[in-house]
Amino acid sequence: MVTSPCNNSKKCKGEIFYMTQTEKGQKKNTPQKQSRPGQRQQERLMRLERRRRRRLIWTSILVALVIIAITGVSIWQYQRITTQQNAARAVQATSTAIAAAAAAATATTRDCFVSPAGTKPGNIYSSVATPSAGPATAPHITGTIVTLQDGLKYVDIKTGTGPAARKGSTVTVEYTGWLASTCKKFDSSYDHGGQAFPVTPLGQAQIIPGWNEGLVGMKAGGIRRLLIPGSLGYGAQGSPPVIPPNAVLIFDVTALSVK
C-alpha cells in the first residue's frame, strides 16, 4: 500500500490510494507460473523405472539366447556321440561277423579236407565199380597231410602202383571237386558218364596250377585229395557262376594211368 499526494488537499484529505507495483519486464496483473510439488522427482523416478525395464528385457533376451545356444550344442554333442557309438557298434558287429565267418570257414575247410578225429571214413572209393555221380559233399577221410611251400596240401587216400607221375608225364584221371567254404560239389567227371580226363604234359597242362603241381608223385590206381588255395586255383576272377573269386578248392583225383 502506498499513499499518493492529492492536488486538492481538501478533497483528498484522509483518503488512501492503492497502487499496483510492476516489475521490469513483467506484465501488470499477470500471475507467476508455479511448479507442482515433487514433479521433477516423479519424472526422475519414471526415467529410472524405464531404464530398469529395458535392462530387464535385454537381460532376459541374453539369457534366452544363451539357453538356446547351450541346448543346440547339447543336442549336437548328443547326436555326434550317438552316431559314433552306432558306428562303433556296427564296426564291432561286422568284425564279429567276419571273425565268426572266418572261423566257420576254417572249420568247414578243415572238416571237408580231413575229417575230425574219431570220424569214420567213407567207403565210396572202396567199390570196384565206377560211381554214377560224384559225391555231393566231400567224403570223410583220414590220413597224413602233406603241405607244400606255396600252401597246396594233399592226402593220399590210396597209394597206387607202378611209376610215379612226374613233370612231362601223361596222367589220366577221374575227379570230383568241392568248394572248401561249403563242402558242396561244383563239378565231377562222374557226372559226365565217368569220362576220363587226360592231364598232359604234367606241369604245363592247360589246367589250374594246383593240378599241375598236386598230381606229381601219383601212381596208377592211387587216389589223392588236394586242398588248393585260391592263388593256385581260379584266382581273383573265379569261374562264375560256379566258383567265386579266390575260392579254396578240394579235389579227389583218381589216377587211372600214368605214362
TAZIGI-V394025 format. One line per field, one symbol per residue. burial: # if it has 16 or more other ideal C-beta (glycine too) atoms within 10 Angstrom, else .. Layout:
burial = ???
//
This chain:
burial = ...........................................................................................................##..####...............#..##..####..........######..#....#...#.###########.#.######........#..##....#########.###.#########.###....#...#...#########.##.
//
